[in-house]
């Protein structure tokens, strides 16, 4: 196996692990945030607007982490700077 093929395989496996871990933890955080918001709504329903606004802002922040992981994994897969180094 040539070094470029090995680098492609390792990059693909690393990107798969990064996406798996990078999506798993934000998903768990979203579940906990939604559960906490539902608990807060059940305890204090008159603060619904404030709780929902804070929940949506928090969910957007959490989701941005998963999007960043996806972008970095796509960069590693399709525009890997190490391949250009090996081609020289």
Secondary structure, DSSP 8 states (H G I E B T S, - for coil): --HHHHHHHHHHHHHHHHHHHHHHHHHHHHHHHHHHHHHHHHH-GGGHHHHHHHHHHHHHHHHHHHHHHHHHHHHHHHS-HHHHHHH-
